[in-house]
């Protein structure tokens, strides 16, 4: 059932096929999404991913009574989904929460970032990727961007719902430095956001509420969030990506070895099944003793030695 839901099957079709109550399906779907979110935070958001080149974008989603915005981020060399955020407004708060997840994944802030023309990306990335410079003097250290941090934008100009021109801006770094990163990571020859736009299409194909001109509209933001984490985590750990395949050894039964984004990032050594994904045991957080409130207990006076 969960396999069907994370491949774009509407809840109504699952209910009709298996004879389940719609509330039962929604409860299982939400529980699976919450588990995937905790697993993502445990395995990916630990500051150990060499992201190198990040692209981010946002897309709007139909919801009962209006629409919401879903912002996604991608590590382009490994095609690893770095997380997403859902909000009712396409504003700085939405983008800041997304950039915080990207920063939690990256092992170093010296990366290349390619986004669209939304001004909130500039503010959020330039603030959250700064590092303190310690000089030994008293007071708060100065925050500066690392030397290897580069930032570029792709601004599309439209007329009558058709793209008529594209402007590429370099806000941090140099054109030669950005070209060197693109060549080293084999992610294009010019500044682009093609990879995150392709990921948007993957999410729209595998999450029913994101389908254009569809009737499976999301009822609540919580259900949409659960679906985002379920699809994103299955994309990272379960679904092999054609662009990540490698030539197999001569004695192998197949010509290609297919890899998932998690395998390319060094997180796993094989494509997971959805059963492995949902059965993954997440360690409990370290227990912290609660703070004692009120006056400390009175201790009996020490008796004098005989």
C-alpha positions as CSV (number, residue, x, y, z in Angstrom):
1,X,0.0,0.0,0.0
2,X,2.8,2.5,0.9
3,X,4.6,1.5,-2.3
4,X,1.5,2.6,-4.3
5,X,1.2,5.8,-2.4
6,X,4.8,6.9,-3.0
7,X,4.4,6.1,-6.7
8,X,1.6,8.5,-7.3
9,X,-1.4,6.4,-6.6
10,X,-4.3,8.4,-5.0
11,X,-5.6,7.4,-1.6
12,X,-9.1,6.8,-3.1
13,X,-7.7,4.2,-5.4
14,X,-5.9,2.4,-2.5
15,X,-9.2,2.4,-0.5
16,X,-11.1,0.9,-3.4
17,X,-8.5,-1.7,-4.2
18,X,-7.8,-3.0,-0.7
19,X,-11.2,-2.3,1.0
20,X,-9.6,-0.2,3.8
21,X,-11.0,2.8,5.6
22,X,-9.7,6.1,4.3
23,X,-8.7,7.2,7.8
24,X,-6.6,4.0,8.2
25,X,-4.7,4.7,5.0
26,X,-4.1,8.3,5.9
27,X,-2.8,7.3,9.4
28,X,-0.4,4.8,7.9
29,X,0.7,7.3,5.3
30,X,1.4,9.9,7.9
31,X,3.3,7.5,10.1
32,X,5.5,6.4,7.2
33,X,6.2,10.0,6.3
34,X,7.2,10.9,9.9
35,X,9.5,7.9,10.1
36,X,11.2,8.9,6.9
37,X,11.7,12.4,8.2
38,X,13.4,11.2,11.4
39,X,15.5,8.8,9.3
40,X,16.6,11.6,7.0
41,X,17.6,13.8,9.9
42,X,19.5,10.9,11.5
43,X,21.4,9.8,8.3
44,X,21.7,12.9,6.1
45,X,21.5,16.0,8.3
46,X,24.7,15.2,10.2
47,X,27.1,17.5,8.4
48,X,28.9,14.7,6.6
49,X,27.7,15.1,3.0
50,X,30.2,16.5,0.4
51,X,27.5,18.3,-1.6
52,X,29.8,20.4,-3.8
53,X,27.0,21.8,-6.0
54,X,23.5,22.6,-4.6
55,X,20.4,23.6,-6.5
56,X,17.2,24.7,-4.9
57,X,13.7,25.6,-6.2
58,X,10.1,25.9,-5.0
59,X,6.8,24.7,-6.5
60,X,3.2,25.4,-5.6
61,X,0.8,22.7,-4.6
62,X,-2.9,22.7,-4.6
63,X,-4.6,22.3,-1.2
64,X,-8.2,22.4,-0.1
65,X,-9.1,26.1,0.2
66,X,-5.9,27.4,-1.5
67,X,-2.4,26.5,-2.3
68,X,0.9,26.0,-0.4
69,X,4.6,26.2,-1.4
70,X,7.1,23.4,-1.3
71,X,10.8,24.2,-1.4
72,X,13.3,21.5,-2.3
73,X,17.1,21.3,-2.4
74,X,19.4,18.9,-4.2
75,X,23.1,17.9,-4.1
76,X,23.7,17.7,-7.9
77,X,26.8,15.5,-8.2
78,X,25.1,12.6,-6.2
79,X,21.5,13.6,-7.0
80,X,20.9,13.4,-3.2
81,X,17.7,15.1,-2.0
82,X,18.7,17.3,0.9
83,X,15.3,18.0,2.3
84,X,12.3,20.1,1.8
85,X,10.0,22.6,3.6
86,X,6.3,23.4,3.1
87,X,4.7,26.8,3.9
88,X,1.7,28.8,3.0
89,X,3.8,31.7,1.9
90,X,6.7,31.9,-0.6
91,X,8.8,34.2,1.6
92,X,12.1,34.5,3.4
93,X,11.0,32.3,6.2
94,X,10.3,29.4,3.9
95,X,13.7,29.7,2.2
96,X,15.6,30.2,5.4
97,X,14.2,26.9,6.8
98,X,15.3,25.1,3.6
99,X,18.8,26.6,3.7
100,X,19.1,25.5,7.3
101,X,18.5,21.9,6.2
102,X,21.1,22.3,3.4
103,X,23.7,23.7,5.9
104,X,23.0,20.8,8.3
105,X,23.9,18.3,5.5
106,X,27.0,20.0,4.1
107,X,30.4,19.0,5.5
108,X,31.8,22.4,4.4
109,X,30.2,25.7,3.4
110,X,32.6,26.1,0.5
111,X,30.1,25.0,-2.2
112,X,28.5,26.2,-5.4
113,X,24.8,27.3,-5.2
114,X,22.6,27.7,-8.2
115,X,19.0,29.0,-7.8
116,X,16.4,31.0,-9.6
117,X,15.8,34.8,-9.3
118,X,14.0,34.7,-5.9
119,X,15.7,37.3,-3.7
120,X,15.1,35.3,-0.5
121,X,17.7,32.8,-1.6
122,X,20.4,35.5,-1.7
123,X,19.6,36.6,1.9
124,X,19.3,33.2,3.4
125,X,22.4,31.6,1.8
126,X,24.6,34.6,2.5
127,X,23.6,34.7,6.1
128,X,23.6,31.0,7.1
129,X,26.8,30.0,5.3
130,X,28.9,32.6,7.0
131,X,31.7,31.4,9.4
132,X,33.2,33.2,12.4
133,X,36.7,34.6,12.1
134,X,38.5,34.5,15.4
135,X,41.3,37.0,15.9
136,X,41.9,36.6,19.6
137,X,40.3,39.9,20.4
138,X,37.5,40.4,22.8
139,X,33.9,40.6,21.5
140,X,31.9,38.8,18.9
141,X,33.9,37.4,16.0
142,X,33.2,38.7,12.5
143,X,31.1,36.5,10.2
144,X,32.4,36.1,6.6
145,X,31.7,33.7,3.8
146,X,34.3,31.0,3.1
147,X,36.7,31.5,0.2
148,X,35.2,28.6,-1.8
149,X,31.5,29.7,-1.5
150,X,30.0,30.6,-4.9
151,X,26.5,31.8,-5.7
152,X,24.8,32.1,-9.0
153,X,21.3,32.8,-10.2
154,X,19.3,31.8,-13.3
155,X,16.6,34.4,-14.1
156,X,14.0,33.4,-16.7
157,X,12.1,36.0,-18.6
158,X,8.6,35.0,-19.7
159,X,6.0,36.5,-22.0
160,X,2.5,34.9,-22.4
161,X,3.6,31.9,-20.3
162,X,6.6,31.2,-22.5
163,X,10.3,31.6,-21.7
164,X,11.7,34.2,-24.0
165,X,15.1,34.8,-22.4
166,X,17.5,33.7,-19.6
167,X,19.9,35.8,-17.6
168,X,22.7,34.2,-15.6
169,X,24.1,36.2,-12.7
170,X,27.2,35.5,-10.6
171,X,26.7,37.1,-7.1
172,X,29.6,35.4,-5.3
173,X,32.7,33.9,-6.9
174,X,33.8,34.2,-10.5
175,X,32.6,32.8,-13.8
176,X,35.9,30.8,-14.1
177,X,35.5,29.4,-10.6
178,X,31.9,28.3,-11.2
179,X,32.9,26.8,-14.6
180,X,35.6,24.8,-12.9
181,X,33.2,23.4,-10.3
182,X,30.6,22.5,-13.0
183,X,33.4,20.7,-15.0
184,X,34.8,18.9,-12.0
185,X,31.3,17.6,-10.9
186,X,30.1,17.0,-14.5
187,X,27.0,19.0,-13.8
188,X,26.8,21.1,-17.0
189,X,28.8,23.7,-18.9
190,X,26.8,26.8,-17.9
191,X,25.0,28.0,-14.8
192,X,21.7,26.1,-14.7
193,X,18.9,24.8,-12.4
194,X,18.0,21.9,-14.7
195,X,18.6,19.2,-12.1
196,X,16.3,20.6,-9.4
197,X,13.7,21.2,-12.0
198,X,14.0,17.5,-13.0
199,X,13.6,16.6,-9.3
200,X,10.4,18.7,-9.2
201,X,9.0,16.6,-12.0
202,X,9.9,13.5,-10.1
203,X,8.0,14.7,-7.1
204,X,5.0,15.7,-9.2
205,X,4.9,12.2,-10.7
206,X,5.2,10.3,-7.4
207,X,3.0,12.4,-5.1
208,X,-0.6,12.5,-6.1
209,X,-1.4,16.0,-4.7
210,X,1.4,17.5,-6.8
211,X,-0.1,16.2,-10.1
212,X,-1.1,19.0,-12.4
213,X,-4.8,19.1,-13.3
214,X,-5.5,16.3,-10.9
215,X,-8.3,15.8,-8.3
216,X,-6.3,14.3,-5.5
217,X,-5.9,17.6,-3.7
218,X,-4.1,17.6,-0.3
219,X,-6.5,18.2,2.6
220,X,-4.0,19.2,5.2
221,X,-0.4,20.5,5.3
222,X,0.6,17.6,7.6
223,X,-0.5,15.0,5.0
224,X,1.4,16.8,2.3
225,X,4.5,17.0,4.5
226,X,4.4,13.3,5.2
227,X,4.1,12.6,1.5
228,X,7.1,14.8,0.7
229,X,9.3,13.0,3.2
230,X,8.1,9.6,2.1
231,X,8.8,10.2,-1.6
232,X,12.0,12.1,-1.0
233,X,13.5,9.3,1.2
234,X,12.4,6.6,-1.1
235,X,14.0,8.6,-4.0
236,X,17.3,8.7,-2.0
237,X,17.5,5.2,-0.7
238,X,15.3,2.9,-2.9
239,X,15.2,4.2,-6.5
240,X,18.3,3.7,-8.7
241,X,19.1,6.8,-10.8
242,X,20.1,6.2,-14.4
243,X,22.7,9.0,-14.4
244,X,24.5,7.4,-11.5
245,X,25.1,4.0,-13.1
246,X,28.5,2.6,-13.5
247,X,30.0,0.0,-15.8
248,X,30.0,-3.5,-14.2
249,X,33.1,-5.8,-14.2
250,X,33.6,-8.0,-17.1
251,X,32.5,-11.1,-15.3
252,X,29.3,-9.5,-14.0
253,X,25.9,-10.8,-15.3
254,X,24.8,-7.2,-16.2
255,X,26.5,-4.4,-18.1
256,X,25.6,-1.7,-15.6
257,X,25.7,-1.3,-11.8
258,X,22.7,0.9,-10.9
259,X,23.1,3.2,-7.8
260,X,20.8,5.2,-5.7
261,X,21.7,8.8,-4.6
262,X,22.4,7.4,-1.1
263,X,24.9,5.0,-2.6
264,X,26.6,7.7,-4.6
265,X,26.9,9.8,-1.4
266,X,28.4,6.9,0.5
267,X,25.5,6.3,2.9
268,X,24.6,2.8,1.8
269,X,26.1,0.0,-0.3
270,X,22.9,-1.3,-2.0
271,X,19.5,-0.1,-3.1
272,X,17.1,-0.5,-0.2
273,X,13.6,-2.0,-0.5
274,X,10.7,0.0,0.9
275,X,10.4,-2.7,3.6
276,X,14.0,-2.0,4.7
277,X,13.3,1.7,4.7
278,X,10.3,1.5,6.9
279,X,11.9,-1.0,9.2
280,X,15.1,1.0,9.8
281,X,15.7,1.4,13.5
282,X,16.4,5.0,14.4
283,X,18.4,5.3,17.7
284,X,16.7,7.1,20.5
285,X,18.1,10.5,21.4
286,X,20.5,10.7,24.3
287,X,18.6,11.0,27.6
288,X,19.1,14.3,29.3
289,X,18.1,14.4,33.0
290,X,15.4,17.0,33.7
291,X,16.3,20.1,35.5
292,X,15.3,20.1,39.2
293,X,12.8,22.8,40.1
294,X,12.3,24.4,43.5
295,X,14.6,24.4,46.5
296,X,17.2,21.7,46.8
297,X,16.3,18.9,49.3
298,X,17.6,19.4,52.9
299,X,20.3,17.1,53.9
300,X,20.5,15.8,57.5
301,X,23.4,17.3,59.5
302,X,26.5,15.3,59.9
303,X,26.8,13.7,63.3
304,X,29.9,14.2,65.2
305,X,32.3,11.3,65.3
306,X,32.2,9.4,68.6
